[in-house]
Amino acid sequence: MQHTHLSVGWYLRSPEDAAAAPQELVTLSRDFVLRSGGLYRQRMAAGDLRLDKTSATSYRLTIHKLQPVDQGLLYCQAVEWIQDPDGSWFAMTRKQSEKTQLRIQPTDRDFSIQVSTERRSFMAGEPLELRCAIEAQNVPERFFSVSWVFSSSPVAVVGPSAVPILGPDYVAREAAGLMTVRKESSNVHLLKLQRLRPEDTGKYICRVTEREKTPTGDFIDRSKRSRNVQITVQPLKSNITVSLSANSSEVLEGDRIQLTCSVHSATGPLSIVWQWTDKQSVGPIQEVASLNWDGTVVHGPSYRERSVYGEIRVERVRADIFSLSLYNALPGDEGQYHCTATQWIQAGTETEPNWEKIGEQSATKTITVKTVESSFMVSASSRTPSITFGDSFDLLCLVKPRHNPRVPTSVTWRFMPAGARAEVEDQGEFKDLVTFTREGTLQWGEQLLGLGTRTTVDRSHSNTNFRLSVTRAGRREAGKYQCTAILWRRNYDNSWSRVANRTSNLLGISVLQPGKASWPFVKQNEYNYWSNSKNSQERCTQAGILYVLVMMYKMLQSVQRWATMINSNFPSNPY
């Protein structure tokens, strides 16, 4: 057979916060066990809290020695429980009485103030929270105003209406969302400063004023102030270090200069400034480009036009690695490059940021640009200074350094016929044969050789050979040959500038009639040496001996050919 039990409890609810859970004063459970809430357990043990059953349906609550915390809405709650055959209990009905307002009249009009904060030492950029607590009886029924003061300067005043009035130095700060002044409860007031600055270091106090109306209708103000709260704000210290490296400390003209700036121990936004100065640091520092913390790139006045053509590139490779690339390096790019990294902290709001610099470091790298002109050399050579009519010969024009498309070379073979007089043998008499243009095309000149003339270009890692080949040489190919080279530089706007020109040594080519002797076995270096040697008489004697030997050799050949012809014309003796 099922039966029911009844549990009865008294509860206190705060009139200021209806959503807050009620406090349990005392409860008689369904098992007839009397217990009290956590805040009232000691008072119940002392006999200041009682619950009496005055009749079968009436229960009385008694509280002795009322305190301010007892103020609120009191009500009684009854729950009827039923036990199932398995022994478990279930709540059948639950009802509450009407709430009764309990007000505690204070017997003491005095109050005290306490200012609290989690800590008193901060780093710039951190938030500060100060709370001013008013300890008094019946605070909601009294009229208090709270003033916040920093180093004798007013910060804010909060009256009974809880509307703050800000000091002149804090209006803009509050408008930027960096300051909060509010009343958290009837007796707790909050001052919160976002993103502290070093100038926020100082003494903070809370001053409380109560206005009381006397029976005569007059008002009496009583004020108290808290103890000084010393707040220290340390400026942020930047521990960043900067290192600067390059793809090479010596770059050939026309190649790329690649600089990498690495920033270490960075904890906030960074901006980078690239600068250049000459090697001796005697000239003015020029700004190449800057990269702001938000990724904005600004090129310096001297490099702005060059950057339009893609010759200057600034990149953020990673959050702490930055690069500067100068394409088509010019001799004027030689010098010292500086990378300056600046660390920032945001002091404003997200919509109106105000950035403050907290640290700066720089590094320097010296770059040498080796000009192509310094190693620009031209020389001409031939293995056959003297040839027989109808033979072929090759002329080589050697140009150093290696070919560079940004600093190319145009080469021209020039020719002076053998009939020119010595007194007019100057460059003005040379005629252009063929030109290898800087674009790699051929242009034939006004002086034309035989139909067998052709040209080729051979390039290696260190030089370029411009070959002039002549087949079936005749009398018109005899004379002096010379090659000239012009070094060009391609500017960033795709225009061309003439850098330097070089002229090779002269090459003399003699074309001999068939049957006439040339000096065999004589190489080009021997030919040139004979013509310039101090011991020319000895060399000429040697050449004469060679000449006689060759003539004797050719006479023997002629005799052999003649004997062969006679034998072929007469039949052999049949006998």
C-alpha positions in Angstrom: 0.0 0.0 0.0 1.5 3.4 -1.0 1.7 6.3 1.4 2.9 10.0 1.2 5.3 12.2 3.2 5.6 16.0 3.3 8.8 18.1 3.3 8.7 21.8 4.2 11.4 24.5 3.7 12.0 28.2 4.1 13.9 30.1 1.4 15.3 33.7 0.9 15.5 35.3 -2.5 17.5 38.5 -3.3 15.2 41.3 -4.5 18.0 42.7 -6.7 18.6 39.6 -8.8 15.5 37.6 -9.6 17.5 35.1 -11.7 19.8 34.2 -8.8 19.2 30.9 -7.0 17.4 31.3 -3.6 19.2 30.7 -0.4 18.1 27.8 1.7 17.4 28.8 5.3 16.1 25.7 7.0 14.3 22.5 5.7 12.4 19.6 7.2 12.9 16.7 4.9 10.3 13.9 4.1 12.3 11.8 6.5 11.7 14.3 9.3 15.4 15.5 9.2 16.0 19.1 10.0 18.8 20.8 8.1 19.9 24.4 7.3 21.7 26.1 4.4 25.4 26.7 4.3 25.2 30.3 5.4 22.8 29.6 8.3 24.2 26.3 9.6 26.2 28.0 12.3 23.4 30.3 13.3 21.0 27.3 13.6 23.5 25.5 15.8 23.7 28.7 18.0 19.9 28.7 18.4 19.3 31.8 16.3 17.4 29.9 13.6 14.4 27.7 14.4 11.7 25.8 12.6 8.7 24.8 14.7 5.6 22.8 13.8 2.7 24.6 15.4 -0.1 22.3 14.0 -0.7 19.5 11.6 -0.4 22.0 8.7 1.5 25.0 10.2 5.2 25.6 10.4 6.8 28.6 11.9 10.3 30.1 11.1 12.1 32.1 13.8 15.3 34.2 13.2 17.0 35.8 16.1 19.7 38.5 15.8 18.8 39.7 12.4 21.6 40.7 10.1 21.7 42.7 6.8 22.2 39.5 4.8 18.7 38.4 6.0 17.1 41.1 4.0 15.1 39.9 1.0 12.0 37.9 -0.1 11.0 35.1 2.3 8.7 32.2 1.2 7.8 28.7 2.3 7.8 25.7 -0.1 6.0 22.4 0.6 6.5 19.2 -1.4 4.4 16.0 -1.1 6.3 12.8 -1.8 5.0 9.3 -2.6 6.9 6.0 -2.3 6.5 3.3 -4.9 6.5 -0.4 -4.0 10.1 -0.6 -5.0 11.0 1.9 -2.3 11.8 4.9 -4.5 10.3 8.4 -3.8 8.7 10.8 -6.2 7.5 14.4 -5.8 3.8 14.5 -6.5 3.1 18.2 -5.9 5.2 21.2 -5.1 3.7 24.5 -3.9 5.1 27.8 -2.6 3.7 30.5 -0.4 3.5 34.1 -1.2 6.8 36.0 -0.8 7.2 38.3 2.1 9.5 41.3 1.9 11.9 41.4 4.9 13.7 44.8 5.4 16.4 45.2 8.0 16.7 48.6 9.5 20.3 49.5 10.2 21.3 50.4 13.7 24.6 51.9 12.5 25.0 54.6 9.7 28.7 54.2 9.5 30.4 52.6 6.4 33.9 51.6 5.3 35.7 51.3 1.9 38.0 48.6 0.5 39.8 48.8 -2.9 41.0 45.5 -4.3 43.0 44.4 -7.3 44.5 41.1 -8.4 48.0 42.6 -8.6 49.8 45.9 -8.5 52.6 45.4 -11.1 51.7 45.3 -14.8 53.3 45.3 -18.2 52.3 47.9 -20.8 49.3 46.6 -22.8 47.8 44.6 -20.0 44.3 45.4 -18.4 43.8 46.8 -14.9 40.7 46.2 -12.8 40.1 48.0 -9.5 37.0 47.3 -7.4 35.7 49.6 -4.7 33.5 47.8 -2.1 31.3 49.7 0.3 30.8 47.9 3.6 27.6 49.2 5.3 24.2 48.2 6.4 21.3 48.6 4.0 23.4 49.9 1.2 20.6 49.8 -1.5 18.4 52.1 0.7 21.2 54.7 1.1 22.6 57.3 -1.4 26.3 56.8 -2.2 28.4 58.4 -4.9 31.8 57.0 -5.8 34.8 59.0 -7.2 37.9 57.4 -8.7 41.0 59.5 -8.4 44.5 58.9 -10.0 47.4 60.9 -8.6 45.1 63.8 -7.5 43.4 63.9 -11.0 39.7 62.9 -11.3 39.1 59.8 -13.3 35.3 59.4 -13.0 32.4 60.0 -10.6 29.5 57.6 -10.3 26.4 58.9 -8.5 23.4 57.1 -7.1 22.0 57.0 -10.7 25.0 54.9 -11.7 25.7 57.3 -14.6 29.5 58.0 -14.8 30.9 61.4 -15.3 34.4 61.2 -16.7 37.4 63.4 -16.1 38.7 65.5 -19.0 41.8 63.2 -19.5 39.7 60.1 -19.8 36.9 61.1 -22.2 38.8 60.1 -25.3 40.0 56.9 -23.7 36.5 55.8 -22.7 35.2 56.7 -26.2 37.9 54.4 -27.7 36.7 51.5 -25.6 39.8 51.4 -23.5 38.1 52.4 -20.2 35.1 51.0 -18.3 33.4 52.6 -15.2 30.3 50.8 -13.9 28.4 49.7 -10.8 28.6 46.0 -10.6 26.2 45.7 -7.6 24.7 47.9 -4.9 28.0 48.0 -3.0 30.7 47.2 -5.6 32.0 49.7 -8.2 34.5 48.8 -11.0 37.2 50.8 -12.8 38.8 49.0 -15.7 41.6 50.3 -17.9 42.5 48.5 -21.1 46.0 48.4 -22.5 47.8 50.1 -19.7 50.5 52.6 -20.6 53.7 53.5 -18.6 52.1 56.8 -17.8 49.3 55.0 -15.9 51.8 54.3 -13.1 50.7 56.1 -9.9 48.3 56.0 -6.9 44.7 55.2 -7.3 42.1 55.9 -4.6 38.3 55.5 -4.2 36.4 58.2 -2.5 32.8 57.5 -1.3 30.3 60.2 -0.3 26.9 59.5 1.4 24.2 62.1 1.3 21.7 61.8 4.2 18.5 63.8 4.6 17.9 65.0 8.2 14.4 65.3 9.8 14.6 69.0 9.2 14.9 68.4 5.4 18.6 69.4 5.2 21.2 67.2 3.6 24.4 66.0 5.2 27.4 64.7 3.2 29.8 62.3 4.8 32.9 61.2 2.8 35.5 58.6 3.2 38.5 57.6 1.0 40.3 54.4 0.6 43.9 53.7 1.1 46.3 54.5 -1.8 46.7 51.7 -4.2 50.1 52.0 -6.0 50.0 50.7 -9.5 53.3 50.2 -11.5 53.2 49.8 -15.3 56.5 48.6 -16.9 57.1 49.5 -20.5 57.3 46.6 -22.9 60.9 45.6 -23.6 61.7 44.3 -27.0 64.2 41.5 -27.2 64.3 41.2 -31.0 67.6 40.6 -32.8 68.2 41.0 -36.6 70.5 39.2 -39.0 71.0 40.0 -42.6 72.3 37.6 -45.3 72.8 37.8 -49.1 72.9 35.3 -52.0 76.5 36.6 -52.6 78.6 39.4 -51.2 80.0 40.0 -54.8 77.4 40.1 -57.6 78.2 40.4 -61.3 76.6 43.3 -63.1 73.2 42.3 -64.5 72.7 39.5 -61.9 70.2 39.6 -59.0 71.0 40.9 -55.5 69.0 38.9 -53.0 69.0 40.0 -49.3 67.2 38.1 -46.5 66.4 39.8 -43.2 65.6 37.5 -40.3 64.1 38.8 -37.0 64.4 36.7 -33.9 62.4 36.8 -30.6 59.6 38.8 -32.1 56.3 38.7 -30.2 54.2 41.4 -32.0 53.7 43.1 -35.3 56.9 44.0 -37.2 57.7 46.6 -39.8 60.8 46.6 -42.0 62.8 49.4 -43.6 65.4 48.7 -46.3 68.1 51.4 -46.7 71.2 51.8 -48.9 74.4 53.9 -48.5 77.8 53.8 -50.2 80.6 51.7 -48.9 82.3 54.5 -47.1 79.1 55.7 -45.5 79.9 59.3 -46.5 76.9 59.9 -48.7 73.3 60.3 -47.7 71.2 57.2 -46.7 68.6 56.4 -49.3 65.5 54.4 -48.4 65.0 51.5 -50.8 61.6 50.3 -49.6 59.6 49.8 -46.4 57.1 47.1 -45.4 54.5 48.1 -42.8 53.2 45.8 -40.2 50.0 45.4 -42.2 51.8 44.4 -45.4 51.8 47.8 -47.1 54.9 48.3 -49.3 56.3 51.8 -50.0 59.3 52.3 -52.3 61.8 55.2 -51.7 61.8 58.1 -54.1 65.1 57.0 -55.8 63.8 53.5 -56.4 60.1 54.2 -57.2 60.4 54.3 -61.0 62.6 51.2 -61.0 60.1 49.3 -58.9 57.4 50.0 -61.5 59.3 47.9 -64.0 59.6 45.0 -61.5 63.3 45.6 -60.7 62.7 46.0 -57.0 60.7 43.4 -55.0 60.0 43.4 -51.2 58.4 40.3 -49.7 57.4 38.9 -46.3 58.6 35.3 -46.6 57.3 34.4 -43.1 56.1 36.3 -40.1 59.8 37.0 -39.1 61.7 36.7 -42.4 61.7 39.4 -45.1 63.5 39.7 -48.4 64.7 42.4 -50.8 65.5 41.5 -54.4 67.2 43.9 -56.8 67.1 42.5 -60.4 69.6 43.5 -63.1 72.1 44.8 -60.6 73.8 48.1 -61.6 77.2 49.4 -60.6 75.4 52.0 -58.5 73.8 49.3 -56.5 77.1 48.6 -54.8 77.2 49.7 -51.2 75.9 48.9 -47.7 72.4 47.6 -47.2 70.6 48.1 -43.9 67.6 46.2 -42.7 65.8 47.9 -39.7 63.1 45.9 -37.9 60.6 47.7 -35.6 58.3 46.0 -33.1 54.9 47.6 -32.4 52.1 47.3 -29.9 48.5 48.5 -30.5 47.4 51.2 -28.1 44.2 52.2 -29.9 41.0 50.3 -30.8 40.4 47.9 -33.6 38.5 50.5 -35.6 40.9 53.3 -34.7 44.3 51.7 -34.1 47.1 53.7 -32.5 50.4 51.9 -32.8 53.3 52.5 -30.4 56.9 51.5 -31.1 58.5 49.3 -28.4 61.8 48.2 -29.9 64.0 48.6 -33.0 67.1 46.7 -34.2 69.0 46.7 -37.5 71.7 44.8 -39.4 74.0 45.7 -42.3 75.4 43.8 -45.3 78.0 45.1 -47.8 77.4 44.2 -51.5 80.0 44.5 -54.2 78.9 44.8 -57.8 81.6 43.6 -60.3 81.1 45.6 -63.5 81.3 43.7 -66.8 83.4 46.6 -68.1 86.2 45.7 -65.7 86.7 42.3 -67.3 85.7 43.3 -70.8 88.4 42.1 -73.2 88.6 41.4 -76.9 91.3 39.6 -78.9 91.6 38.2 -82.4 93.5 35.1 -83.6 94.1 33.0 -86.7 96.0 29.7 -87.3 96.8 30.5 -90.9 98.2 34.0 -91.5 99.3 32.9 -95.0 97.2 30.6 -97.3 97.2 29.4 -100.8 94.7 30.6 -103.4 91.5 28.6 -103.1 92.1 27.4 -99.5 90.0 28.2 -96.5 90.8 30.1 -93.2 89.1 30.9 -89.9 89.4 34.1 -87.8 88.4 34.0 -84.1 87.3 37.0 -82.1 87.4 36.1 -78.4 85.2 38.3 -76.1 85.3 38.1 -72.3 83.4 37.8 -69.9 80.7 35.3 -70.6 77.5 36.3 -72.3 74.9 38.1 -70.1 71.5 38.9 -71.7 71.2 42.0 -69.4 74.7 43.2 -70.5 75.1 41.8 -74.0 77.8 42.5 -76.6 77.7 43.4 -80.2 80.7 42.3 -82.3 81.8 43.6 -85.7 84.4 42.0 -88.0 86.2 44.7 -90.0 88.5 44.4 -93.1 91.1 46.5 -94.9 92.2 45.2 -98.3 95.9 44.4 -98.9 96.3 47.1 -101.5 95.8 50.0 -98.9 98.9 52.2 -98.5 100.7 52.2 -95.1 100.2 55.8 -94.5 96.4 55.4 -94.6 96.2 52.2 -92.7 94.0 53.4 -89.8 90.7 52.5 -88.5 89.0 55.0 -90.8 89.9 52.8 -93.8 88.5 49.6 -92.3 85.1 48.5 -93.7 82.5 46.5 -91.8 82.1 42.9 -92.9 79.5 41.6 -90.5 78.0 42.5 -87.1 76.6 40.3 -84.4 74.0 42.5 -82.9 73.2 42.6 -79.2 69.9 40.9 -80.0 71.7 38.0 -81.6 71.0 38.8 -85.3 73.5 39.3 -88.2 74.0 42.5 -90.2 76.2 42.4 -93.2 78.3 45.5 -93.9 79.3 47.4 -96.9 82.4 45.3 -97.5 81.5 41.9 -98.9 83.9 38.9 -99.2 83.4 35.8 -101.3 80.3 33.7 -101.5 81.9 31.2 -99.2 82.1 33.5 -96.2 80.1 32.5 -93.1 80.0 33.3 -89.4 79.3 31.3 -86.2 79.1 32.0 -82.5 80.5 29.6 -79.8 79.8 30.4 -76.1 81.4 28.9 -73.0 81.1 29.6 -69.3 83.9 32.2 -69.4 83.9 33.7 -72.9 82.3 33.9 -76.4 84.0 33.1 -79.7 82.8 34.9 -82.8 84.2 33.0 -85.8 84.5 34.3 -89.3 85.1 31.5 -91.8 86.2 32.1 -95.4 86.2 29.3 -98.0 87.9 29.4 -101.5 89.9 32.5 -100.6 91.1 34.7 -103.4 93.1 37.9 -103.8 90.2 40.0 -102.5 90.3 38.3 -99.1 93.9 39.3 -98.5 94.4 42.1 -96.1 94.1 43.1 -92.4 91.2 41.9 -90.2 90.1 43.3 -86.9 87.1 42.8 -84.6 85.5 45.5 -82.4 83.1 44.8 -79.6 80.6 47.1 -77.9 79.2 46.4 -74.4 75.6 47.4 -73.8 73.5 47.7 -70.7 69.8 47.1 -70.6 68.1 49.6 -68.4 65.1 48.9 -66.2 62.8 50.8 -68.7 64.1 48.5 -71.5 66.2 51.2 -73.1 69.9 50.5 -73.9 73.0 52.3 -72.7 76.4 52.0 -74.3 78.9 51.0 -71.6 82.3 50.4 -73.3 83.9 49.4 -76.6 87.0 47.4 -77.3 89.1 46.8 -80.4 91.2 43.7 -81.0 94.7 43.3 -82.4 95.2 43.3 -86.2 95.3 40.0 -88.2 97.2 40.0 -91.5 96.0 37.4 -94.1 98.2 36.7 -97.2 96.7 34.8 -100.1 99.4 33.3 -102.4 99.1 32.1 -106.0 99.3 28.3 -106.5 103.0 27.2 -106.9 104.3 30.2 -104.9 105.7 29.3 -101.6 104.3 30.3 -98.3 106.0 29.7 -95.1 104.8 26.3 -94.1 105.0 25.0 -90.6 104.9 28.6 -89.4 102.2 29.1 -86.8 100.5 32.4 -86.1 102.4 33.1 -82.9 105.7 32.5 -84.7 104.5 34.8 -87.5 103.6 37.6 -85.1 106.8 36.9 -83.1 109.0 37.2 -86.1 107.5 40.5 -87.1 108.0 42.0 -83.6 111.1 40.3 -82.4 114.3 42.2 -81.7 116.3 39.3 -83.2 114.5 39.8 -86.5 117.7 39.1 -88.5 118.1 35.7 -86.9 114.5 34.8 -87.4 114.6 35.9 -91.0 117.6 33.7 -91.6 115.7 30.8 -90.2 112.7 31.6 -92.4 115.0 31.7 -95.5 116.3 28.2 -94.7 112.8 27.0 -94.4 111.9 28.6 -97.6 114.8 26.9 -99.5 113.9 23.5 -97.9 110.3 23.9 -99.1 111.3 24.8 -102.6 113.6 21.8 -102.8 110.8 19.6 -101.6 108.4 21.0 -104.2 111.1 20.5 -107.0 111.4 16.9 -106.0 107.7 16.5 -106.2 107.7 18.0 -109.7 110.4 15.7 -110.9 108.5 12.6 -109.6 105.4 13.7 -111.3 107.3 14.3 -114.6 108.9 10.8 -114.4 105.6 9.2 -113.8 104.1 11.0 -116.8 107.0 9.8 -119.1 106.6 6.2 -118.0 102.9 6.2 -118.6 103.4 7.5 -122.2 106.0 4.9 -123.3 105.2 1.2 -123.3 107.4 -1.1 -121.3 110.1 -3.2 -123.1 108.5 -6.5 -124.2 111.8 -8.2 -124.3 
